[in-house]
Amino acid sequence: MQAEKTIELVRERFANGEAIKLNLQAQEQMDKGDLTDAAQTLELAMRKDPTLWLTYYMRARLFAQEEKYALTIQDCNWVLRKYPKFIEASLLRAQANANLGRYSDAINELNYLIRIRPHMDSYARALAARAWFLAACPSPAFRNAGQALQDAKLACKLTNWDYANAIDALALSYAEGGDFDLAERYANQALTVKGISPRASKRIQRHLAAFKQHKPVRF
């Protein structure tokens, strides 16, 4: 479950244009793996407008890439207090809780997001995220290969098989169920998705290496 979705902005009235441009610059830097430069850019954005929700969300994404998950949650909480329906922040918070071992908090948030049925893209991302969690959770009490497979298949269908994270979640689900041939097949397919980020590509390649050794993936 990775929060790598490019943010499409709807400009708010009175929003600080310079701060928004800096946020988009930081997003590009993170996509390239330039985390130090992204941190400096976000610091500038925060100075331009310390009230802009987007800066807090982008900083949360940066903290997640730096594995500073408590700080990720802190910034997601800030965003969600202002915009409770901002699904991307909820997904990122669930990911951070999962990586901190707060599995109940993570799955409860994912279940909630799926239950409220947000717009199609967000719904598909929530399904892919839950599939990832159910297939790769280190705790066997939370893993469920059958549900993971169901979620991942629907996420792939809803995104027209054009969302690398959903296809990767499908590969993880097959691996958790012991079908490593299909896991390899879908991991390879995920790598061919147009526009896949270098970071996502490296992660899926690691998954593929595990599948070739007949090993499921754990986050």
PLY file of the C-alpha trace (Angstrom):
ply
format ascii 1.0
element vertex 219
property float x
property float y
property float z
element edge 218
property int vertex1
property int vertex2
end_header
0.00 0.00 0.00
1.89 3.01 -1.24
0.71 6.57 -1.46
2.21 7.55 -4.74
-0.82 9.01 -6.46
-0.06 12.29 -8.21
-2.25 14.96 -6.69
-4.54 16.79 -9.08
-5.23 20.19 -7.60
-8.45 22.13 -7.56
-7.32 25.63 -6.75
-8.90 27.04 -3.62
-10.05 30.63 -3.52
-7.32 32.78 -1.94
-4.86 29.84 -2.08
-1.21 30.87 -2.20
-0.08 30.22 -5.77
3.63 30.21 -4.91
3.10 27.65 -2.17
1.13 25.41 -4.55
3.91 25.57 -7.16
6.44 24.61 -4.50
4.28 21.65 -3.48
4.13 20.41 -7.07
7.90 20.81 -7.31
8.31 18.77 -4.12
6.05 16.08 -5.53
8.27 15.78 -8.61
11.37 15.61 -6.41
9.86 12.85 -4.27
8.88 10.89 -7.37
12.53 10.99 -8.42
13.73 10.02 -4.95
15.26 13.43 -4.19
14.04 13.52 -0.59
16.52 16.11 0.69
15.55 18.57 -2.03
11.86 17.81 -1.46
12.22 18.59 2.25
13.83 21.95 1.48
11.12 22.78 -1.06
8.36 21.94 1.41
10.02 24.08 4.07
9.83 27.00 1.64
6.18 26.21 0.90
5.40 26.18 4.61
6.96 29.61 4.98
4.90 30.95 2.08
1.64 29.69 3.58
1.65 27.78 6.88
-2.10 27.15 6.58
-2.16 25.37 3.20
-3.40 21.81 3.70
-1.53 20.54 0.64
1.85 21.27 2.20
0.99 19.17 5.24
-0.12 16.30 3.02
3.02 16.47 0.88
5.15 16.59 4.00
3.30 13.54 5.31
4.20 11.73 2.08
7.81 12.75 2.53
7.83 11.52 6.14
6.40 8.20 4.96
9.20 7.79 2.43
11.68 8.59 5.21
9.94 6.00 7.42
9.01 8.66 9.97
5.57 7.21 10.41
4.55 8.98 13.61
5.17 12.32 11.89
3.27 11.06 8.85
0.23 10.41 11.03
0.57 13.80 12.73
0.40 15.66 9.41
-2.39 13.44 8.06
-4.39 14.21 11.20
-3.91 17.93 10.53
-5.17 17.58 6.96
-8.13 15.40 7.94
-9.25 17.80 10.64
-9.60 20.41 7.90
-10.82 18.09 5.15
-12.28 14.90 6.69
-13.17 13.50 3.26
-9.68 13.76 1.76
-9.25 10.05 1.04
-5.55 10.20 0.13
-4.65 11.41 3.62
-6.69 8.60 5.17
-4.96 6.02 2.98
-1.56 7.40 3.91
-2.47 7.36 7.61
-3.55 3.72 7.31
-0.24 2.88 5.66
1.70 4.64 8.43
-0.26 2.85 11.15
0.38 -0.47 9.43
4.10 0.20 9.31
4.08 1.11 12.99
2.45 -2.22 13.82
-0.90 -0.63 14.65
-2.71 -3.19 12.54
-6.17 -2.73 14.03
-6.06 1.02 13.39
-4.90 0.45 9.83
-7.50 -2.14 8.85
-10.30 -0.24 10.59
-9.51 2.86 8.53
-9.31 0.87 5.29
-12.59 -0.90 6.04
-14.24 2.45 6.74
-12.99 3.97 3.48
-14.32 1.03 1.49
-17.62 1.05 3.35
-18.35 4.71 2.56
-17.74 4.10 -1.17
-15.88 7.28 -2.19
-15.58 8.26 -5.85
-14.33 5.51 -8.15
-10.60 6.24 -8.21
-10.39 6.57 -4.43
-12.51 3.47 -3.95
-10.14 1.49 -6.19
-7.10 2.75 -4.30
-8.69 1.83 -0.98
-9.39 -1.69 -2.28
-5.81 -2.04 -3.49
-4.53 -0.81 -0.14
-6.65 -3.29 1.78
-5.53 -6.10 -0.53
-1.91 -5.14 0.15
-2.55 -5.14 3.90
-4.41 -8.46 3.97
-1.80 -10.16 1.78
1.38 -8.81 3.37
0.66 -8.03 7.04
3.37 -9.53 9.27
0.70 -10.71 11.72
-1.07 -13.87 10.50
-4.15 -12.84 12.49
-4.77 -10.06 9.97
-3.89 -11.86 6.73
-6.67 -13.10 4.49
-5.56 -14.25 1.04
-9.10 -14.81 -0.24
-10.34 -11.32 0.63
-7.09 -9.80 -0.59
-7.52 -11.49 -3.95
-11.11 -10.31 -4.23
-10.18 -6.71 -3.38
-7.20 -6.66 -5.75
-9.15 -8.06 -8.70
-11.86 -5.43 -8.28
-9.26 -2.66 -7.91
-7.58 -3.77 -11.15
-10.91 -3.87 -12.95
-11.98 -0.44 -11.73
-8.67 1.09 -12.85
-8.70 -0.70 -16.23
-5.50 -2.55 -15.26
-3.62 0.74 -15.44
-2.70 1.20 -11.75
0.57 -0.47 -10.85
-0.17 -0.64 -7.12
-3.41 -2.56 -7.73
-1.70 -5.09 -10.00
1.12 -5.42 -7.47
-1.47 -6.03 -4.74
-2.93 -8.78 -6.91
0.52 -10.35 -7.21
0.96 -10.17 -3.43
-2.45 -11.80 -2.95
-1.58 -14.72 -5.21
1.74 -15.17 -3.42
0.00 -15.23 -0.04
-2.27 -17.94 -1.43
0.74 -19.94 -2.62
0.39 -19.36 -6.38
3.81 -17.94 -7.16
3.51 -18.41 -10.93
0.59 -15.99 -11.06
2.33 -13.74 -8.54
5.30 -13.46 -10.92
3.02 -12.91 -13.88
1.22 -9.99 -12.31
4.34 -8.45 -10.81
5.84 -8.41 -14.30
2.62 -6.87 -15.63
2.72 -4.16 -12.97
6.21 -3.20 -14.12
4.90 -2.50 -17.63
2.30 0.07 -16.55
2.89 3.34 -18.34
4.26 6.08 -16.14
5.21 3.85 -13.21
7.48 5.75 -10.83
11.08 4.61 -10.27
10.27 4.06 -6.60
7.29 1.82 -7.37
9.31 -0.07 -9.96
12.06 -0.83 -7.45
9.52 -2.03 -4.88
7.79 -4.35 -7.33
11.12 -5.72 -8.51
11.86 -6.65 -4.89
8.51 -8.40 -4.72
9.25 -10.25 -7.95
12.56 -11.47 -6.55
10.73 -12.87 -3.51
8.14 -14.61 -5.69
10.89 -16.29 -7.72
12.09 -17.81 -4.45
8.51 -18.86 -3.61
8.34 -16.42 -0.73
5.35 -14.21 0.13
6.00 -10.57 0.91
5.70 -8.93 4.33
5.77 -5.20 4.85
0 1
1 2
2 3
3 4
4 5
5 6
6 7
7 8
8 9
9 10
10 11
11 12
12 13
13 14
14 15
15 16
16 17
17 18
18 19
19 20
20 21
21 22
22 23
23 24
24 25
25 26
26 27
27 28
28 29
29 30
30 31
31 32
32 33
33 34
34 35
35 36
36 37
37 38
38 39
39 40
40 41
41 42
42 43
43 44
44 45
45 46
46 47
47 48
48 49
49 50
50 51
51 52
52 53
53 54
54 55
55 56
56 57
57 58
58 59
59 60
60 61
61 62
62 63
63 64
64 65
65 66
66 67
67 68
68 69
69 70
70 71
71 72
72 73
73 74
74 75
75 76
76 77
77 78
78 79
79 80
80 81
81 82
82 83
83 84
84 85
85 86
86 87
87 88
88 89
89 90
90 91
91 92
92 93
93 94
94 95
95 96
96 97
97 98
98 99
99 100
100 101
101 102
102 103
103 104
104 105
105 106
106 107
107 108
108 109
109 110
110 111
111 112
112 113
113 114
114 115
115 116
116 117
117 118
118 119
119 120
120 121
121 122
122 123
123 124
124 125
125 126
126 127
127 128
128 129
129 130
130 131
131 132
132 133
133 134
134 135
135 136
136 137
137 138
138 139
139 140
140 141
141 142
142 143
143 144
144 145
145 146
146 147
147 148
148 149
149 150
150 151
151 152
152 153
153 154
154 155
155 156
156 157
157 158
158 159
159 160
160 161
161 162
162 163
163 164
164 165
165 166
166 167
167 168
168 169
169 170
170 171
171 172
172 173
173 174
174 175
175 176
176 177
177 178
178 179
179 180
180 181
181 182
182 183
183 184
184 185
185 186
186 187
187 188
188 189
189 190
190 191
191 192
192 193
193 194
194 195
195 196
196 197
197 198
198 199
199 200
200 201
201 202
202 203
203 204
204 205
205 206
206 207
207 208
208 209
209 210
210 211
211 212
212 213
213 214
214 215
215 216
216 217
217 218
